[in-house]
Amino acid sequence: MRLSAGTTTAMLLSQCSRSQPLSSAPVSEPIQFQTYKSKNGLLSLDLEAKAQSVQLGSRTANLLAYNGKVPGPLLEANAGDRVQIRFTNQLNQPTNVHYHGLHIPPTGSGDNVFLEISPGESHTYEYQIPDTHPAGTFWYHPHKHGLVAEQLFAGLAGLFIVRGELDEIPEIKAAKEEFLVLKDFALDSNGNISETGHMTAMTGRAGGLLTASGQINPRMTIQRGGLLRLRLLNASPSRFFRLSLEDHPMHLIATDGGAISSPTELSDVVLAPGERVEVLVQGNQAPNSYRLINQPFNPAQGGMMGGMMSRNQSSDSAETVATLTYEGETDEMPLPSQLIAVEPLPEPQTTRQFTLNHGMGGGGMMGGGGMMGNGMVFMINGKAFDPARVDTQVMLNTVEDWEVTNTGSMVHPFHVHTNKFQIISQGGRPTPYPTWKDVVPVSPRETVRIRMAFRDYVGKTVYHCHVLDHEDRGMMGILEIQQA
């Protein structure tokens, strides 16, 4: 996620023109979610993954859906709640569910990405959200290695909201709330997901049909004088978004892992796959309609691969994602002056190095400008994922710095399960203030230093690239957290 000029937590150096023509679909109805909320300390529901016909604007699409909806149900719980999700796989291939960003056990019936739930089988996920868990915007999606990009691209994703201290700040509590799950699709003439060619699978699959919470250009409303709390999730397997709201700055209040210390004004925000932000918008303009715009954005820097990735990921024109319309009026609502302090993590006991690149299966690494062959794999420290190999062992209750260097030609959003981190520096530049993250984009020829505390849970989990075709093709490692 990139902030406006001068305040970066993840600096992606590609710049985009704002003089592009703007394409807009007709404004559709306001967003409505199927929502499950916890009651008496328990969030309990049935969740089913199944092939389903779904209406996307004027198109009938044959997708994969949770409970018949794209995106899936919005789940909402409080810190300290128990969660019980009775999941059934009605797909024709194995799957599982990853609770992205939640700090819960990575083993057993928790956030266990090593589970394989076969077609027709069920599994009950049951875990407790810690009392100390931060409020935030999290999500769930499949994580069966080799099928992650395919199943997410076909529609399997949903929001998981944890309520807590941030929600009780008076100005935020008074704000209207909207949830935008940003997701692209590629459909053929019959409404099926288009076949993924070899090169598209290499650079990351992307589609020309852009949706916001399952709709095309949905309408959001704000009162003149009011506040809108806008939660944004990039649920695409490879597409980057660069978002701006006409005539309205956005005031950042939270990143992947929860609140920041005080609101930060943004002119636009870049979201890599898997990233989330929460922003406040003030209704202080003339009553009218204003477009939330996605600018064409090339996340790679130069080179043959960068050019191909750009063509795959965006059209030549800016697109309207949603439309904000003024309705009614209220007394002017101020922004909060303070949010929740983010304490920097203590100095690390250990520093580790991770190198991201691609190469030929069974052969040597391939540098930035080489051609990709049929045996292309994506690797961390020269190794493709092996489910029988533990790549990194750490000790519970320790703090480590990880230096993640991208020596390849494509950007790789680096994601760690179970424990969030703070970005210490990016491209040699220290970050201006600490924020909690679980995804950080690493540009070609860039090093990002992150700091992480391994807390509460032992067992095996993973870290990987969140361009999910890259993860499926090997850019993932197993992390084992051991009892001290």
Backbone torsions as a table, in degrees:
resi	resn	phi	psi	omega
1	MET	NA	126.0	179.6
2	ARG	-108.6	132.6	176.0
3	LEU	-87.1	176.6	179.4
4	SER	-67.2	172.0	-170.6
5	ALA	-51.5	129.7	174.4
6	GLY	92.7	-13.0	-179.0
7	THR	-130.1	77.9	-173.6
8	THR	-108.0	137.1	166.7
9	THR	-107.0	-16.3	176.2
10	ALA	-151.3	92.0	-171.8
11	MET	-80.5	112.3	171.1
12	LEU	-104.3	124.2	-164.9
13	LEU	-88.4	-3.9	178.6
14	SER	-72.8	131.5	179.5
15	GLN	-108.5	150.5	-175.8
16	CYS	-125.3	146.0	179.1
17	SER	-75.4	140.5	174.9
18	ARG	-95.6	7.5	-179.6
19	SER	-96.3	13.7	-179.0
20	GLN	-70.6	149.3	172.5
21	PRO	-65.3	153.4	-175.0
22	LEU	-112.2	124.9	176.1
23	SER	-100.2	135.1	-177.8
24	SER	-135.6	132.7	170.0
25	ALA	-88.7	161.1	175.2
26	PRO	-56.1	147.1	-179.6
27	VAL	-69.7	130.4	-179.1
28	SER	-101.1	-177.0	-175.4
29	GLU	-68.8	159.1	176.3
30	PRO	-58.1	155.5	-176.2
31	ILE	-73.7	137.6	174.5
32	GLN	-131.7	131.4	179.7
33	PHE	-110.5	146.7	161.0
34	GLN	-76.3	120.5	-170.4
35	THR	-122.0	135.4	172.7
36	TYR	-118.9	124.6	178.4
37	LYS	-115.9	148.1	178.3
38	SER	-67.7	150.0	176.8
39	LYS	-134.0	130.3	178.8
40	ASN	53.0	41.2	175.9
41	GLY	80.3	11.9	-178.6
42	LEU	-134.6	126.2	168.9
43	LEU	-102.8	111.8	-174.5
44	SER	-130.2	129.1	-179.7
45	LEU	-161.0	162.6	170.0
46	ASP	-99.2	135.6	-179.8
47	LEU	-130.5	128.5	-177.5
48	GLU	-127.1	134.2	172.4
49	ALA	-102.2	127.8	-172.8
50	LYS	-157.0	149.5	171.8
51	ALA	-65.9	138.6	-170.3
52	GLN	-154.8	140.9	169.9
53	SER	-81.8	128.2	-175.8
54	VAL	-130.9	141.1	177.6
55	GLN	-87.3	120.2	174.6
56	LEU	-115.8	96.6	-174.0
57	GLY	62.7	-125.0	179.9
58	SER	-89.4	-1.4	-177.1
59	ARG	-99.9	139.8	168.4
60	THR	-94.7	119.4	-173.6
61	ALA	-114.4	137.9	176.3
62	ASN	-95.4	101.8	-169.6
63	LEU	-122.7	-176.1	168.5
64	LEU	-108.5	136.3	-172.0
65	ALA	-139.1	150.5	168.2
66	TYR	-92.5	123.0	179.8
67	ASN	52.2	34.6	175.3
68	GLY	76.4	6.8	-175.4
69	LYS	-121.6	146.5	171.8
70	VAL	-129.4	113.0	-2.9
71	PRO	-69.6	173.0	-179.8
72	GLY	-70.8	-177.9	-178.5
73	PRO	-56.8	146.8	173.5
74	LEU	-84.9	120.1	-179.4
75	LEU	-101.9	137.2	-176.4
76	GLU	-137.8	125.5	-180.0
77	ALA	-139.2	170.7	176.7
78	ASN	-109.5	155.4	172.3
79	ALA	-55.3	134.8	-178.4
80	GLY	93.9	-11.7	-178.9
81	ASP	-73.6	154.0	170.8
82	ARG	-94.0	142.2	-178.0
83	VAL	-118.4	133.4	176.8
84	GLN	-136.0	107.4	-178.1
85	ILE	-118.2	114.1	179.9
86	ARG	-91.0	98.9	-171.5
87	PHE	-98.0	135.1	176.6
88	THR	-124.8	132.3	179.4
89	ASN	-96.5	107.0	175.3
90	GLN	-105.8	19.1	174.7
91	LEU	-81.2	175.0	175.9
92	ASN	-98.6	16.4	179.0
93	GLN	-147.4	159.5	-179.4
94	PRO	-67.3	157.8	178.8
95	THR	-157.7	-178.3	170.5
96	ASN	-162.3	-172.7	-179.3
97	VAL	-129.5	128.2	174.0
98	HIS	-106.6	132.2	179.9
99	TYR	-99.7	84.8	-168.2
100	HIS	-65.9	119.8	175.8
101	GLY	94.1	-16.4	179.9
102	LEU	-73.7	137.8	176.0
103	HIS	-93.1	86.3	-177.4
104	ILE	-138.3	168.2	-178.2
105	PRO	-58.2	137.0	179.2
106	PRO	-87.2	5.6	-174.0
107	THR	-122.5	175.1	174.7
108	GLY	58.4	-125.7	-178.9
109	SER	-99.0	19.9	176.1
110	GLY	-92.6	-136.8	-177.8
111	ASP	-84.9	66.4	-171.9
112	ASN	-97.1	97.6	-177.0
113	VAL	-79.8	-4.1	177.5
114	PHE	-88.3	-6.0	175.0
115	LEU	-66.6	145.0	171.6
116	GLU	-126.0	111.9	-179.4
117	ILE	-101.4	110.9	-173.7
118	SER	-74.0	162.0	176.8
119	PRO	-54.8	132.6	-179.9
120	GLY	85.2	-8.7	-178.1
121	GLU	-95.0	161.9	-179.9
122	SER	-125.7	158.4	175.6
123	HIS	-150.9	138.0	177.2
124	THR	-99.8	117.2	172.9
125	TYR	-85.7	126.9	-178.1
126	GLU	-143.3	122.9	-177.6
127	TYR	-160.3	167.7	176.5
128	GLN	-113.6	133.9	173.6
129	ILE	-79.0	126.9	-176.5
130	PRO	-57.7	148.9	176.3
131	ASP	-58.0	-30.0	-176.9
132	THR	-91.2	5.0	-176.7
133	HIS	-63.6	132.9	179.3
134	PRO	-70.3	149.3	169.0
135	ALA	-64.5	146.2	179.0
136	GLY	175.7	179.2	-179.9
137	THR	-104.2	109.9	179.7
138	PHE	-121.1	-179.6	-178.8
139	TRP	-157.6	170.6	179.1
140	TYR	-130.8	146.4	-179.3
141	HIS	-164.0	167.6	-179.3
142	PRO	-67.2	155.2	177.0
143	HIS	-147.4	37.6	174.1
144	LYS	-83.1	110.8	-173.3
145	HIS	-54.2	133.7	-177.5
146	GLY	96.4	-19.5	-178.1
147	LEU	-124.9	4.8	-172.7
148	VAL	-64.2	-52.4	-177.5
149	ALA	-61.7	-43.1	-178.5
150	GLU	-60.7	-46.2	-175.1
151	GLN	-75.3	-36.6	176.3
152	LEU	-68.0	-44.1	-179.3
153	PHE	-60.1	-31.6	-179.4
154	ALA	-80.4	-5.2	170.9
155	GLY	128.5	-5.9	-173.4
156	LEU	-81.8	99.2	177.5
157	ALA	-165.6	149.9	176.1
158	GLY	-158.9	158.0	-179.2
159	LEU	-85.2	146.0	174.1
160	PHE	-130.7	108.9	-175.7
161	ILE	-100.8	129.7	172.3
162	VAL	-109.1	124.2	178.7
163	ARG	-91.6	151.4	-179.2
164	GLY	-177.6	-145.2	-171.5
165	GLU	-60.1	-39.3	-179.2
166	LEU	-59.6	-38.3	-176.7
167	ASP	-69.5	-15.9	-177.0
168	GLU	-93.8	-5.0	174.2
169	ILE	-64.6	126.0	-167.7
170	PRO	-52.8	-45.8	-177.6
171	GLU	-64.8	-36.9	179.8
172	ILE	-74.0	-38.1	178.5
173	LYS	-62.5	-32.6	-178.1
174	ALA	-82.3	-14.7	-176.3
175	ALA	-74.5	147.0	169.7
176	LYS	-70.9	149.6	-173.6
177	GLU	-122.4	134.5	174.0
178	GLU	-131.2	147.7	-179.2
179	PHE	-121.2	121.8	178.3
180	LEU	-117.1	113.0	173.5
181	VAL	-96.2	106.7	-174.5
182	LEU	-87.5	124.8	-171.2
183	LYS	-153.3	132.0	177.9
184	ASP	-105.6	155.9	178.8
185	PHE	-136.5	151.1	171.7
186	ALA	-123.1	112.1	-176.3
187	LEU	-114.1	143.1	172.3
188	ASP	-86.5	-174.9	-174.5
189	SER	-65.8	-18.4	179.3
190	ASN	-95.8	4.2	179.7
191	GLY	83.4	9.3	176.9
192	ASN	-89.5	155.3	174.0
193	ILE	-61.3	128.3	-176.9
194	SER	-62.8	147.5	176.4
195	GLU	-62.0	140.0	-179.4
196	THR	-92.6	116.0	177.0
197	GLY	-72.5	166.5	-176.9
198	HIS	-60.2	-44.9	-177.1
199	MET	-69.1	-37.3	178.2
200	THR	-63.8	-39.2	177.6
201	ALA	-64.5	-30.5	178.1
202	MET	-70.5	-48.5	-174.1
203	THR	-83.5	-16.8	-177.9
204	GLY	110.0	121.8	-176.2
205	ARG	-69.4	143.0	179.3
206	ALA	-151.9	158.1	-177.5
207	GLY	-133.5	162.4	-176.2
208	GLY	-87.5	-7.3	179.6
209	LEU	-97.3	109.1	-173.9
210	LEU	-100.9	124.6	-178.0
211	THR	-121.3	154.6	173.8
212	ALA	-124.5	108.6	-176.8
213	SER	54.1	42.4	175.0
214	GLY	81.5	1.9	179.3
215	GLN	-121.4	163.0	178.2
216	ILE	-106.9	114.7	-177.9
217	ASN	53.9	60.5	177.8
218	PRO	-70.5	157.4	179.5
219	ARG	-93.3	132.0	170.6
220	MET	-117.2	154.4	-178.1
221	THR	-124.9	153.1	175.3
222	ILE	-144.6	144.9	173.2
223	GLN	-83.1	144.7	172.4
224	ARG	-63.9	126.3	-174.9
225	GLY	93.7	-11.9	-175.6
226	GLY	-89.9	-178.2	177.8
227	LEU	-123.1	140.9	173.7
228	LEU	-117.2	125.1	173.2
229	ARG	-95.8	111.9	-174.7
230	LEU	-108.8	117.4	176.8
231	ARG	-100.1	126.3	-174.7
232	LEU	-120.0	127.9	175.6
233	LEU	-123.7	129.1	169.8
234	ASN	-91.2	100.2	-178.9
235	ALA	-100.7	19.9	176.2
236	SER	-84.6	149.9	-179.7
237	PRO	-73.7	-21.3	-178.7
238	SER	-149.2	-16.2	-175.2
239	ARG	-74.0	138.5	170.4
240	PHE	-96.6	149.1	176.8
241	PHE	-120.8	140.2	169.9
242	ARG	-122.8	108.5	-167.2
243	LEU	-112.1	139.0	172.4
244	SER	-144.2	153.7	-179.1
245	LEU	-114.9	123.7	-176.0
246	GLU	-50.9	125.7	172.1
247	ASP	62.3	12.1	-178.8
248	HIS	-133.2	120.6	167.1
249	PRO	-69.7	157.8	174.8
250	MET	-110.8	137.8	-176.7
251	HIS	-109.5	105.9	-177.1
252	LEU	-65.3	131.7	175.8
253	ILE	-123.8	-16.4	-179.4
254	ALA	-157.3	148.7	174.4
255	THR	-114.1	-161.1	-173.8
256	ASP	-49.2	-46.6	-170.1
257	GLY	-96.8	7.0	177.9
258	GLY	128.0	-163.2	-169.6
259	ALA	-66.7	154.7	168.4
260	ILE	-101.5	178.1	-172.0
261	SER	-73.2	-38.0	179.9
262	SER	-153.8	154.8	-178.1
263	PRO	-59.1	140.9	179.2
264	THR	-124.2	123.8	-176.9
265	GLU	-75.2	133.7	178.9
266	LEU	-123.2	143.7	169.3
267	SER	-86.8	-32.6	175.0
268	ASP	-156.5	171.3	-179.4
269	VAL	-143.1	137.1	175.6
270	VAL	-103.7	129.8	177.6
271	LEU	-116.7	120.5	170.9
272	ALA	-79.1	164.5	176.4
273	PRO	-53.6	129.6	178.1
274	GLY	92.1	-16.1	-177.5
275	GLU	-77.9	152.3	175.0
276	ARG	-132.7	151.4	168.5
277	VAL	-140.3	157.4	168.2
278	GLU	-121.5	131.8	179.8
279	VAL	-131.7	153.3	171.2
280	LEU	-104.8	139.4	176.3
281	VAL	-120.7	130.8	178.6
282	GLN	-93.2	135.6	177.3
283	GLY	-86.0	69.0	-174.4
284	ASN	-119.6	21.3	176.3
285	GLN	-108.5	176.3	178.2
286	ALA	-63.9	139.0	178.8
287	PRO	-57.1	119.9	-175.4
288	ASN	-171.5	-169.9	173.7
289	SER	-110.7	137.2	-176.1
290	TYR	-131.4	136.9	-173.7
291	ARG	-93.6	135.1	166.9
292	LEU	-85.7	116.1	-166.7
293	ILE	-111.7	136.1	170.4
294	ASN	-103.1	117.2	179.7
295	GLN	-84.1	147.2	171.1
296	PRO	-54.1	135.5	-173.4
297	PHE	-145.8	125.0	176.7
298	ASN	-103.6	108.3	-175.0
299	PRO	-77.6	-9.1	179.6
300	ALA	-102.6	157.7	-177.9
301	GLN	-106.4	104.9	171.0
302	GLY	63.1	-174.6	175.1
303	GLY	76.4	163.9	-178.7
304	MET	-59.7	-45.0	-176.8
305	MET	-65.4	-38.0	178.7
306	GLY	-60.1	-43.0	179.3
307	GLY	-62.7	-43.8	179.8
308	MET	-66.8	-38.2	-179.9
309	MET	-64.5	-38.9	179.3
310	SER	-62.2	-45.0	-178.7
311	ARG	-64.9	-37.0	179.4
312	ASN	-69.8	-31.8	-166.3
313	GLN	-94.7	-17.3	-175.6
314	SER	-151.7	156.7	171.8
315	SER	-80.9	178.7	179.9
316	ASP	-82.6	-7.1	-177.3
317	SER	-121.3	155.4	173.3
318	ALA	-67.3	155.1	-177.1
319	GLU	-127.7	146.6	173.8
320	THR	-84.9	123.1	-179.1
321	VAL	-89.1	-43.2	179.8
322	ALA	-156.8	167.2	-179.6
323	THR	-126.6	128.8	179.1
324	LEU	-98.8	124.1	-177.2
325	THR	-120.0	137.4	176.9
326	TYR	-80.0	131.0	175.7
327	GLU	-138.7	117.7	177.3
328	GLY	77.7	-175.0	-175.8
329	GLU	-149.7	149.7	177.6
330	THR	-144.5	169.4	173.3
331	ASP	-60.9	144.6	-175.0
332	GLU	-61.2	126.6	-178.2
333	MET	-100.7	125.2	-177.7
334	PRO	-79.6	161.9	169.0
335	LEU	-74.6	150.5	172.3
336	PRO	-67.0	145.4	179.2
337	SER	-86.3	-30.9	179.8
338	GLN	-133.0	149.5	177.5
339	LEU	-115.3	-110.5	-179.5
340	ILE	-129.5	123.9	-176.5
341	ALA	-59.6	136.6	175.4
342	VAL	-107.7	107.8	-179.1
343	GLU	-79.9	130.6	176.7
344	PRO	-61.7	141.9	175.5
345	LEU	-66.2	151.3	178.9
346	PRO	-68.4	167.9	-179.8
347	GLU	-58.4	145.0	-174.5
348	PRO	-78.3	153.2	171.3
349	GLN	-82.3	-26.1	-174.1
350	THR	-142.8	146.5	170.9
351	THR	-121.4	131.5	-179.7
352	ARG	-120.8	155.8	178.5
353	GLN	-115.2	137.7	176.7
354	PHE	-131.4	129.7	179.7
355	THR	-114.2	128.8	-179.6
356	LEU	-106.0	131.1	178.5
357	ASN	-165.4	178.2	175.8
358	HIS	-126.3	160.8	-177.5
359	GLY	-167.5	-175.0	-179.6
360	MET	-89.4	136.4	178.8
361	GLY	-58.2	123.9	179.8
362	GLY	81.2	-3.8	-178.3
363	GLY	-118.1	-165.3	-178.6
364	GLY	-79.5	173.1	177.9
365	MET	-68.3	152.7	177.2
366	MET	-114.4	134.8	-175.8
367	GLY	-77.6	-172.5	-169.0
368	GLY	-59.9	-34.5	-172.5
369	GLY	-108.6	6.4	-174.4
370	GLY	-73.0	160.6	176.9
371	MET	-76.7	150.9	178.4
372	MET	-99.7	128.2	179.0
373	GLY	-100.9	-177.9	-177.4
374	ASN	-64.2	-23.4	-178.7
375	GLY	-92.8	19.9	-175.5
376	MET	-64.9	132.5	172.4
377	VAL	-130.0	159.5	176.3
378	PHE	-112.2	139.1	-167.3
379	MET	-135.5	156.2	169.9
380	ILE	-119.1	124.5	-176.2
381	ASN	52.9	41.6	174.3
382	GLY	75.3	8.6	-177.4
383	LYS	-128.2	134.7	171.4
384	ALA	-82.5	158.4	-176.2
385	PHE	-56.8	135.8	174.9
386	ASP	-134.2	114.8	-176.3
387	PRO	-64.4	-14.9	179.7
388	ALA	-93.7	0.3	-174.8
389	ARG	-117.4	130.5	170.5
390	VAL	-89.1	123.1	-175.4
391	ASP	-90.7	-34.1	-175.2
392	THR	-141.2	128.3	175.7
393	GLN	-114.1	130.8	179.2
394	VAL	-129.9	166.2	-179.2
395	MET	-106.4	139.7	176.4
396	LEU	-58.6	144.5	177.5
397	ASN	66.0	28.9	171.4
398	THR	-115.5	165.1	177.0
399	VAL	-120.0	133.1	179.5
400	GLU	-130.3	150.9	165.9
401	ASP	-101.1	135.0	173.9
402	TRP	-116.1	123.8	173.9
403	GLU	-97.9	112.4	-175.8
404	VAL	-106.6	116.0	-176.4
405	THR	-115.1	131.0	178.3
406	ASN	-101.3	107.0	177.8
407	THR	-98.2	7.3	-179.8
408	GLY	-94.6	-159.4	-172.8
409	SER	-115.9	1.4	-179.4
410	MET	-126.2	147.3	177.7
411	VAL	-68.7	143.4	179.2
412	HIS	-128.4	108.0	173.5
413	PRO	-71.8	117.0	-173.3
414	PHE	-93.6	124.7	-175.2
415	HIS	-124.2	135.7	176.7
416	VAL	-118.7	132.2	177.9
417	HIS	-82.0	159.2	168.0
418	THR	77.5	-51.5	-178.1
419	ASN	-119.7	130.6	177.1
420	LYS	-78.1	172.0	-176.9
421	PHE	-140.9	170.8	172.0
422	GLN	-115.6	139.4	177.8
423	ILE	-84.6	119.9	-178.3
424	ILE	-87.6	-43.7	177.9
425	SER	-155.5	158.6	179.5
426	GLN	-143.4	123.5	-177.7
427	GLY	59.7	30.8	-179.3
428	GLY	83.8	-1.5	-179.1
429	ARG	-104.0	123.2	176.2
430	PRO	-62.3	146.4	176.0
431	THR	-77.4	146.5	-171.3
432	PRO	-71.4	-29.4	180.0
433	TYR	-158.1	154.9	-175.9
434	PRO	-76.3	140.7	170.7
435	THR	-136.2	159.7	178.1
436	TRP	-96.4	126.6	-176.5
437	LYS	-133.2	159.0	166.2
438	ASP	-132.0	-2.0	172.1
439	VAL	-133.7	134.4	173.5
440	VAL	-137.9	125.0	177.4
441	PRO	-72.9	134.6	177.2
442	VAL	-116.5	112.1	-177.0
443	SER	-76.6	161.4	175.9
444	PRO	-54.7	136.8	177.7
445	ARG	64.9	26.2	-178.9
446	GLU	-118.5	148.7	172.1
447	THR	-117.9	131.4	176.1
448	VAL	-116.4	132.6	177.7
449	ARG	-108.1	121.0	179.2
450	ILE	-118.0	153.4	-179.5
451	ARG	-123.9	132.3	-170.8
452	MET	-139.0	137.5	173.8
453	ALA	-106.9	129.4	-178.5
454	PHE	-94.6	105.3	-169.1
455	ARG	-123.0	145.4	163.9
456	ASP	76.3	-39.5	-168.6
457	TYR	-125.9	139.9	172.0
458	VAL	-109.0	165.2	179.0
459	GLY	123.7	-176.0	-177.1
460	LYS	-96.6	137.0	173.7
461	THR	-142.8	-163.0	-174.6
462	VAL	-140.9	163.1	167.4
463	TYR	-133.1	148.2	-173.4
464	HIS	-168.2	170.7	171.4
465	CYS	-76.9	136.7	179.5
466	HIS	-95.8	8.6	154.6
467	VAL	-78.1	103.5	-158.6
468	LEU	-73.0	-20.8	169.8
469	ASP	-64.5	-33.9	177.5
470	HIS	-69.1	-41.0	176.0
471	GLU	-61.4	-47.5	-179.4
472	ASP	-61.0	-27.1	-179.2
473	ARG	-98.1	19.7	166.4
474	GLY	121.0	-12.1	-173.8
475	MET	-84.6	69.4	179.1
476	MET	-153.2	145.2	176.4
477	GLY	-130.5	156.5	177.3
478	ILE	-94.8	129.9	177.5
479	LEU	-110.0	124.7	176.9
480	GLU	-110.4	120.9	177.6
481	ILE	-97.8	119.6	-173.8
482	GLN	-108.3	149.6	176.0
483	GLN	-65.2	133.6	-178.9
484	ALA	-69.0	NA	NA
